[in-house]
C-alpha cells in the first residue's frame, strides 16, 4: 500500500546528509517509509560514501532526534526529500494543467469544425 506524499507531513530535515573530514567521508540518509501509515516511520541509512551502508527503521520522533544529532556533529544536508517531492508534485500539476488545456483546445476545434457553416 502506498500513500501520496504530503509535504506538510514530511519530517523537516528528511534527506541525505554527508560528513567529510581528514579521516572519513560518510553519508547519512533519512526518508519516510511508504508501506506503513504515511510519515509515521522513517528509514535511516548510513555508511561510507560509495557503499550501500546499513539501514534501520525508526519512529518519527527518533528520526527527528537523530537529524538534530547529525547536524550538531557537522553533517550537511546535500539533498532534501521534501524538495524532491515538491518539485515532482509541481511538475505533475503542470502536466495536468497542460493536458486539460490541450483537451479543451481540441474540443473547441472539434466544435468549430462541427458547426462550421459553409
C-alpha positions in Angstrom: 0.0 0.0 0.0 1.4 3.4 -0.9 0.2 6.8 0.1 0.6 10.1 -1.8 3.3 12.4 -0.4 2.0 15.3 1.6 4.7 17.9 2.0 3.4 19.3 5.3 3.7 15.9 7.0 7.2 15.1 5.9 9.7 15.3 8.8 11.7 18.6 8.3 15.2 17.8 7.5 14.5 14.5 5.8 17.0 13.8 3.1 20.6 12.9 2.5 23.5 14.2 4.6 27.2 14.0 4.2 30.2 14.4 6.5 33.7 14.9 5.4 36.9 15.3 7.4 40.6 14.2 7.1 39.7 10.6 8.1 36.3 9.9 6.7 33.7 10.5 4.0 30.3 9.4 5.3 26.6 9.6 4.3 23.5 9.5 6.4 20.0 9.4 4.9 16.6 9.6 6.5 13.4 9.1 4.4 9.8 8.2 5.0 8.8 4.5 4.9 5.9 4.4 2.4 4.5 1.0 3.2 3.0 2.0 6.6 0.9 4.9 7.8 2.2 8.0 6.0 5.2 9.6 7.6 4.9 7.6 10.9 8.2 5.6 10.4 11.4 6.6 8.7 14.3 4.5 7.3 17.7 5.7 8.3 20.6 4.5 6.2 24.2 5.3 7.0 27.7 4.3 5.9 30.8 5.3 3.9 30.2 7.2 0.7 30.3 4.8 -2.2 28.8 1.9 -0.2 25.2 0.7 0.3 25.5 1.2 4.1 23.3 -0.1 6.8 19.6 0.6 7.4 17.3 0.8 10.3 13.6 1.7 10.6 12.7 4.1 13.4 9.6 6.1 14.5 9.3 9.7 13.5 10.4 11.1 16.9 13.6 9.1 16.9 14.3 10.2 13.3 13.8 13.9 14.3 16.2 13.4 17.3 18.8 11.8 15.1 18.6 14.6 12.5 19.4 17.1 15.2 22.3 15.0 16.4 23.8 14.6 12.9 23.5 18.3 12.2 25.2 19.1 15.5 28.1 16.7 14.6 28.6 18.6 11.3 26.7 16.6 8.8 25.4 18.8 5.9 22.1 18.3 4.0 23.0 17.6 0.4 19.6 16.5 -0.9 16.3 17.2 0.8 13.4 14.7 0.4 10.7 17.4 0.8 12.2 19.5 -2.0 12.3 16.5 -4.4 8.6 15.6 -3.6 7.6 19.3 -4.0 9.4 19.5 -7.4 7.8 16.3 -8.6 4.3 17.4 -7.5 4.7 20.7 -9.2 5.8 19.0 -12.4 2.9 16.7 -12.3 0.5 19.6 -11.6 1.8 21.5 -14.6 1.4 18.4 -16.8 -2.2 18.0 -15.6 -3.0 21.7 -16.4 -1.4 21.4 -19.8 -3.3 18.3 -20.6 -6.6 20.0 -19.6 -5.7 23.0 -21.8 -4.9 20.7 -24.7 -8.2 18.8 -24.3 -10.2 22.0 -24.1 -8.4 23.3 -27.3 -9.2 20.0 -29.1 -12.8 20.2 -28.0 -13.1 23.8 -29.2 -11.5 22.9 -32.5 -13.9 20.0 -32.9 -16.9 22.1 -32.1 -15.8 24.8 -34.5 -15.4 22.3 -37.3 -18.7 20.6 -36.5 -20.7 23.8 -36.6 -18.8 25.4 -39.4 -21.2 27.0 -41.9 -20.1 26.9 -45.5 
